[in-house]
Amino acid sequence: MSLAGRVTLGAAVLVVGGLVVLAAPAVASVAGVVSSWANSAPTEESPELDSVVSDDAAVEKRMQGESGDGYVYVGNGTAIPENGPAGCEETRWLHVGGGRASINGHLIDRGVNELARGTAGLDAEGNVKTYTVEPGDALYAIGDRFCIANALTIATLNHTRTIQPGEVLLLAPDSSVPWVEYFNPRSAEAGYQQIPYQLAVEAMSAAAWAGDVNQMRDIFTNELRALYPDPAEADVIANALDAGDLDVLRQMFA
C-alpha cells in the first residue's frame, strides 16, 4: 500500500557561525559489544561542523545568540524555526546518520488525529517509544501527533520508504545503541550500488521485528556482510547478532 497523504518536506540550510540552522517547514546486556560505533559521529540531519556534539550546552548558547529570534535549538548543532508542528509547546527533532540515531527529548502523545490513528508503545518508564501504524496513517500526521518536526525522517529511521498498516515504527531511538545506515554504509564511496544494500537492510528490519534472529544471521551472512566496504562496520553487526539481543537489533534495524 502506498503511503497515504505522502508529503515531501524540503529543508533550506543556513550556516550560522559554522553551525547549522535548518529552515524546515512547520508541518503539522550488549552495550560493550556494540560500543565501537562512535557516539559523536556526524548525522544526515546535522553535518559535523565545529565538533558540535562535544559540548552541546555551549553550542546551544552560541546558536541562540547567532540565529536570532524565531528559532529553537534541537541538539547536534541544529536550530529550526520554532512553533512547529503547530500547537506544540516543545519541538522534537530526529537526528539520524553516522551510525547513530537520537531525538531531543521525550515524546508527548497529543492523541489520535485523522491520519494518525495508531497506538503508541511505551517503554518501561512510560515514555513513548514506538508507534503501530493504522490504515490511512501518514508520516506528516504521525509527526504532528508527537510534535516531531522532521516527520519524514521517521521513514529513514525505520529503514523504509513507505509505511504499512500493522508496522511498528521506532520513534524514540536510544543514542547509545548503533543504528545501521539506510541509504548506504558510512564507509561507502561515490558510485556505491546501494539498492542491494537497502534490500538487505530492509530484510534485516523485517526479521528483527518478527523476532527471528536466525533469519537475521542468515541474511547478514549471505547478503549484507559482503556489502560493507569497511569490515569493521560489519563486525559490529556480527557481534550484536552473536549476542542475540532483540531490543538492540530492533534499534539497529528499526
C-alpha positions in Angstrom: 0.0 0.0 0.0 1.3 3.4 -0.9 1.8 5.9 1.9 -1.4 7.8 2.3 -1.1 11.6 2.0 2.7 11.4 1.5 4.3 14.8 1.8 7.8 15.8 0.7 9.5 18.2 3.1 12.3 20.4 1.9 14.9 21.9 4.3 16.8 25.0 3.5 20.1 25.0 5.3 21.7 28.2 6.6 25.2 28.3 8.1 25.4 30.5 11.2 28.8 30.9 12.7 29.9 27.5 11.4 26.7 25.8 12.8 23.5 24.6 11.1 20.2 26.4 11.1 17.5 24.3 9.3 14.7 26.3 7.9 12.3 23.4 8.0 8.6 23.8 7.1 6.4 23.9 10.2 4.2 21.0 9.2 1.8 19.8 11.3 23.5 -6.9 28.0 25.4 -5.8 24.7 26.4 -2.2 25.2 30.1 -3.1 25.3 29.8 -5.3 22.3 28.5 -2.6 20.0 30.4 0.4 21.5 32.9 0.5 18.6 30.4 2.7 16.7 31.3 6.2 17.9 28.6 8.2 19.6 30.0 11.5 18.2 29.7 10.6 14.5 28.0 13.2 12.2 24.4 12.8 11.3 22.5 13.2 8.0 20.3 15.9 9.5 23.2 17.7 11.2 26.6 17.5 9.4 29.7 17.5 11.5 30.5 21.2 12.0 32.9 22.6 14.6 32.6 19.2 16.5 29.2 20.4 17.8 28.4 17.4 19.8 31.4 17.8 22.2 29.7 20.5 24.3 26.1 20.8 23.3 25.2 23.3 26.1 27.8 25.7 24.8 26.7 25.1 21.2 23.1 25.9 22.2 24.1 29.2 23.8 26.1 30.1 20.8 23.4 29.3 18.3 20.7 31.1 20.3 22.9 34.2 20.1 23.7 33.9 16.4 20.5 32.6 14.9 18.2 35.2 16.4 14.6 35.1 17.4 12.2 32.6 15.9 14.4 29.6 16.1 14.6 26.7 18.6 17.7 24.6 19.3 17.1 20.9 18.8 20.5 19.4 19.6 23.5 18.3 17.4 24.3 21.8 16.3 20.8 22.3 14.7 18.3 25.1 15.1 14.9 25.1 13.3 12.0 27.5 13.2 10.1 27.5 16.4 6.4 26.7 16.8 6.4 23.7 14.6 4.4 21.5 14.4 1.6 23.9 15.2 0.4 23.9 18.7 3.4 22.0 20.1 5.0 23.5 23.3 8.2 21.7 22.6 9.6 20.6 19.2 11.2 17.3 18.7 13.7 16.5 16.0 15.1 13.1 14.9 18.9 13.1 14.2 20.0 10.1 12.1 23.3 9.2 10.4 26.9 8.5 11.2 25.9 5.2 12.8 23.6 6.7 15.4 20.0 7.9 15.9 18.7 10.2 18.6 15.8 12.5 19.5 16.0 15.7 21.5 13.8 14.7 24.5 10.8 12.6 25.4 7.8 12.5 23.1 4.3 13.7 24.1 1.3 12.0 22.6 -1.2 14.6 21.7 -3.8 12.0 20.8 -5.1 10.5 17.6 -5.8 12.6 14.6 -7.4 11.8 11.2 -4.2 10.4 9.7 -2.5 9.1 12.8 -4.9 6.7 14.5 -2.4 4.1 15.6 -1.3 3.1 19.1 1.8 4.5 20.9 4.0 1.9 22.5 5.6 2.9 25.8 9.0 1.9 27.4 9.5 0.7 30.9 9.4 4.3 32.2 6.1 5.1 30.4 7.7 7.2 27.7 6.6 6.9 24.0 8.9 4.6 22.2 7.1 3.1 19.2 4.0 3.6 17.1 1.9 0.9 15.4 0.5 2.1 12.0 -3.2 2.0 11.2 -4.7 2.1 7.7 -4.7 5.6 6.2 -1.9 6.9 8.5 0.6 9.4 7.1 4.0 10.3 8.3 3.5 14.0 8.5 0.4 13.4 10.7 2.3 11.0 12.9 4.9 13.7 13.3 2.3 16.2 14.2 0.8 13.9 16.8 4.1 13.6 18.6 5.5 17.1 17.8 8.3 15.7 15.6 9.1 18.5 13.1 11.1 16.4 10.6 8.4 13.7 10.3 9.7 12.1 7.1 12.9 11.2 8.9 10.7 8.6 10.7 10.8 6.6 7.5 14.6 6.8 7.2 15.0 5.9 10.9 12.9 2.8 10.3 14.7 1.8 7.0 11.6 2.1 4.8 10.2 4.3 2.0 6.5 3.7 2.9 4.6 2.7 6.0 2.2 -0.2 6.2 -0.8 -1.0 8.5 0.4 -3.1 11.4 4.0 -1.9 11.1 5.7 -0.9 14.3 7.8 2.2 13.9 10.5 3.3 16.2 10.0 6.9 17.2 12.4 7.4 20.1 15.8 5.8 19.4 18.4 5.2 22.0 21.5 7.2 21.1 23.8 4.7 23.0 22.9 1.9 20.5 24.3 1.8 17.0 21.9 2.5 14.1 22.5 1.0 10.7 22.6 3.5 7.8 19.7 3.1 5.4 20.9 4.6 2.1 24.5 3.2 2.1 27.2 2.2 4.6 29.1 5.1 6.2 32.3 3.9 4.5 30.8 3.8 1.0 32.5 5.8 -1.7 30.8 7.6 -4.6 29.2 5.3 -7.0 28.3 2.7 -4.4 25.5 0.4 -5.6 23.0 1.0 -2.8 19.9 -1.0 -3.9 21.2 -4.5 -2.9 22.4 -2.9 0.4 19.0 -1.3 1.0 17.1 -4.5 0.2 19.3 -6.5 2.6 18.8 -3.9 5.4 15.0 -3.9 4.9 15.0 -7.7 5.1 17.0 -7.5 8.4 14.5 -5.0 9.7 11.5 -7.2 8.9 13.2 -10.2 10.5 14.1 -8.1 13.6 10.5 -7.1 14.2 9.4 -10.7 13.6 11.8 -11.7 16.4 13.7 -14.1 14.0 17.4 -13.7 15.0 18.4 -16.8 13.0 16.9 -15.3 9.8 18.8 -12.1 10.5 22.0 -14.1 10.8 21.3 -15.8 7.5 20.6 -12.5 5.7 23.7 -10.9 7.2 26.0 -13.9 6.3 24.7 -14.4 2.8 23.8 -10.9 1.7 24.7 -7.9 3.9 28.2 -8.6 5.2 29.8 -8.5 1.8 28.3 -5.2 1.0 30.3 -3.3 3.7 33.4 -1.7 2.3 34.8 -1.5 5.9 34.8 -4.9 7.6 34.9 -3.2 11.0 31.3 -1.9 10.4 30.1 -5.3 9.5 31.8 -6.8 12.6 29.7 -4.5 14.9 26.5 -6.1 13.4 28.0 -9.6 13.7 28.8 -9.1 17.4 25.2 -7.8 18.0 23.8 -10.9 16.2 26.1 -13.2 18.3 24.7 -11.5 21.4 21.1 -12.1 20.1 19.6 -9.1 22.0 16.4 -8.3 20.1 16.0 -4.9 21.7 19.4 -3.9 20.4 18.8 -5.5 17.0 15.5 -3.7 16.6 17.1 -0.4 17.3 19.9 -1.1 14.8 17.5 -2.2 12.1 14.4 -0.3 13.2 
